[in-house]
Amino acid sequence: MARTDRQPLRERNRQLARNVVLDAAERLMQSGETADFSMRALAAEAGVGFATPFNHFGSKNAIMQALSTRLIARMATAFRSEAPSGDAVDRVLTMARISLALLTEKPDVHKAVVGSLGVVSAVPSSVRERSRELWSLALGDYSGIAEEVKTIARSLLPGQLAFSFRGCVSFWIAGEIDDRDLLTEFQTAACASLLGFAEPRRRAYLLELLSAMSIRTHDGRARAGLGSSG
């Protein structure tokens, strides 16, 4: 019994120490540092011994992966708290709004975090799977998806939405999509993915959305000086 009582306390202390380090990493990046901050600077910012970040994470790359995983968990928590109604289409569009709002709350931090995930690592991250789980949560019970394609939709859609999200965010990090256009760009990609699986009545709705977003996307490119000359 005593061992059972102690284990949760040890786990809480371990998680607290990890969060102290992760919070410190966010503060460094928020203050103008990039993902290139030193582990010594991180330990000093966290107020812990130099070895502590290594003991809990092993490497700086693992810290960035943990920050990404924590961000995805926050997106899922915010989505559950909002408890959106509607079918899979409505829920995916709501998740897009919630997740991108969180992402753009601290753009410098999250650009550094997501950008760092492209670094080759000896230990593969679990970010892809966590992102897939996030979009599976958004899709819910797949209501609004045509019955005859629900099986393939369950297999493919979460991963395709995860790829589209990562792609849009990568272009945002590169400066090719600005903050105000990011939501429209990703919702366009999400609607295009959903279009092939939706029930006929929802296909009509998705086509209306895509038409409207096409106009907004064109306007956004025109603002950036990227509009067609023809």
C-alpha positions in Angstrom: 0.0 0.0 0.0 2.8 2.4 0.9 4.5 1.8 -2.4 1.2 2.6 -4.3 0.9 5.8 -2.2 4.4 7.0 -3.0 4.3 6.3 -6.8 1.8 9.0 -7.7 3.8 11.5 -5.6 7.0 10.6 -7.4 5.2 10.9 -10.7 3.8 14.3 -9.8 7.2 15.6 -8.8 8.7 14.3 -12.0 6.0 16.0 -14.1 6.5 19.2 -12.1 10.2 19.2 -12.8 9.6 18.6 -16.5 7.0 21.4 -16.7 9.5 23.8 -14.9 12.0 23.1 -17.7 9.5 23.3 -20.5 8.1 26.6 -19.1 11.6 28.0 -19.0 12.3 26.9 -22.6 9.1 28.8 -23.7 10.2 31.9 -21.8 13.6 31.9 -23.5 12.1 31.7 -26.9 9.4 34.3 -26.0 12.2 36.7 -25.0 13.8 36.5 -28.4 15.9 33.4 -28.2 15.5 30.8 -30.9 15.6 27.0 -30.6 19.4 27.5 -30.4 19.4 28.4 -26.7 22.0 26.6 -24.7 21.1 24.0 -22.1 23.1 26.0 -19.6 20.9 29.0 -20.3 17.8 26.8 -20.0 18.9 25.4 -16.6 19.6 28.9 -15.3 16.2 30.2 -16.5 14.4 27.2 -14.9 16.4 27.7 -11.6 17.5 24.1 -11.6 20.9 22.3 -11.8 22.7 22.1 -15.1 22.0 18.3 -15.3 18.3 18.5 -14.7 17.1 19.1 -18.3 19.4 16.3 -19.4 18.1 14.0 -16.7 14.5 14.5 -17.6 14.7 14.8 -21.4 18.1 13.6 -22.6 18.6 16.3 -25.3 17.4 19.7 -26.4 15.7 18.1 -29.4 13.6 15.9 -27.0 12.7 19.1 -25.1 11.3 20.6 -28.3 9.4 17.4 -29.0 7.9 17.5 -25.5 6.9 21.2 -26.1 5.1 20.2 -29.3 3.4 17.3 -27.6 2.3 19.6 -24.7 0.9 22.1 -27.3 -1.1 19.4 -29.0 -2.5 18.3 -25.5 -3.5 21.8 -24.8 -5.4 21.9 -28.1 -7.2 18.8 -27.2 -8.1 20.1 -23.8 -9.4 23.4 -25.2 -11.5 21.4 -27.7 -13.0 19.2 -25.0 -13.7 22.2 -22.8 -15.6 23.9 -25.6 -17.5 20.7 -26.3 -18.6 21.7 -29.8 -21.8 20.4 -31.3 -22.3 19.5 -34.9 -21.0 16.7 -37.1 -17.5 15.8 -38.2 -17.3 18.8 -40.6 -18.3 21.3 -37.9 -16.0 19.7 -35.3 -12.9 19.7 -37.6 -13.5 23.4 -38.5 -13.9 24.2 -34.7 -10.6 22.3 -34.0 -8.9 24.3 -36.7 -10.0 27.5 -35.0 -9.0 26.4 -31.5 -5.7 24.9 -32.5 -4.5 27.8 -34.6 -5.6 30.4 -32.0 -3.4 28.6 -29.5 -0.6 28.4 -32.0 -0.6 32.1 -32.8 -0.9 33.2 -29.1 2.9 32.8 -28.9 4.1 32.8 -32.5 7.8 33.1 -31.8 7.7 30.2 -29.4 5.6 27.9 -31.6 7.5 28.7 -34.8 10.7 27.7 -33.1 9.1 24.6 -31.6 7.5 23.3 -34.8 10.4 24.4 -36.9 12.8 22.3 -34.7 10.9 19.1 -35.4 12.5 18.9 -38.9 15.9 18.2 -37.2 17.1 14.6 -37.7 17.0 12.8 -34.4 18.3 9.4 -33.3 15.0 8.9 -31.5 11.9 9.5 -33.7 9.3 11.7 -32.1 5.7 10.8 -31.5 4.4 14.2 -32.8 2.8 12.7 -35.9 0.8 10.2 -33.9 -0.2 12.8 -31.4 -1.4 15.0 -34.2 -3.3 12.2 -35.8 -5.0 11.5 -32.4 -6.0 15.2 -32.2 -7.8 15.1 -35.6 -9.4 11.8 -34.7 -10.8 13.5 -31.7 -12.1 16.3 -33.9 -13.8 13.9 -36.3 -15.7 12.3 -33.4 -18.2 9.7 -34.4 -17.8 10.6 -38.1 -21.4 11.8 -38.4 -21.7 13.8 -41.7 -19.4 11.3 -43.4 -21.1 9.1 -46.0 -21.8 5.6 -44.6 -20.2 3.8 -47.5 -16.8 5.4 -47.0 -16.7 5.7 -43.2 -14.3 2.8 -42.8 -11.7 4.3 -45.2 -12.4 7.8 -43.7 -11.5 6.5 -40.2 -8.3 5.0 -41.7 -7.2 8.0 -43.7 -8.7 11.3 -42.6 -7.0 11.9 -39.3 -3.6 11.4 -40.9 -4.4 13.6 -43.9 -5.6 16.4 -41.6 -2.5 16.0 -39.6 -0.3 16.3 -42.8 -2.3 19.4 -44.0 -2.0 21.1 -40.6 1.7 20.5 -40.5 2.1 21.7 -44.0 0.2 25.0 -43.5 2.1 25.6 -40.3 5.4 25.0 -42.1 4.5 27.6 -44.7 3.5 30.0 -41.8 6.9 29.4 -40.2 8.6 30.2 -43.5 6.7 33.5 -43.7 4.7 32.4 -46.8 1.4 32.5 -44.8 0.7 35.3 -42.4 -1.2 35.1 -39.1 -4.5 36.4 -40.4 -4.6 34.0 -43.4 -3.4 30.9 -41.6 -6.9 29.8 -40.5 -8.4 30.2 -43.9 -5.5 28.3 -45.6 -5.9 25.3 -43.2 -9.6 25.3 -43.2 -9.5 25.2 -47.0 -7.2 22.2 -46.9 -9.4 20.5 -44.3 -12.6 21.1 -46.3 -10.9 19.7 -49.5 -9.9 16.6 -47.5 -13.4 16.2 -46.1 -15.1 16.8 -49.5 -14.5 13.3 -50.9 -16.0 11.6 -47.8 -18.9 13.8 -46.8 -22.6 13.0 -47.2 -24.2 14.7 -50.2 -25.9 17.4 -48.1 -22.6 18.2 -46.4 -20.7 18.2 -49.7 -22.9 21.1 -50.8 -22.0 23.0 -47.6 -18.3 22.2 -48.1 -18.4 23.5 -51.7 -19.9 26.7 -50.5 -17.2 27.1 -47.9 -14.5 26.4 -50.4 -15.9 28.9 -52.8 -15.9 31.6 -50.1 -12.5 30.7 -48.9 -11.1 30.8 -52.4 -12.1 34.4 -52.6 -10.5 35.1 -49.2 -7.3 33.3 -50.2 -7.2 35.3 -53.5 -7.7 38.5 -51.5 -4.9 37.5 -49.1 -2.5 36.8 -51.9 -3.4 40.1 -53.5 -2.6 41.9 -50.2 0.8 40.2 -50.2 1.5 41.2 -53.9 1.0 37.7 -55.1 -2.2 38.1 -57.1 -2.4 37.1 -60.7 -1.5 39.7 -63.2 -4.0 38.3 -65.6 
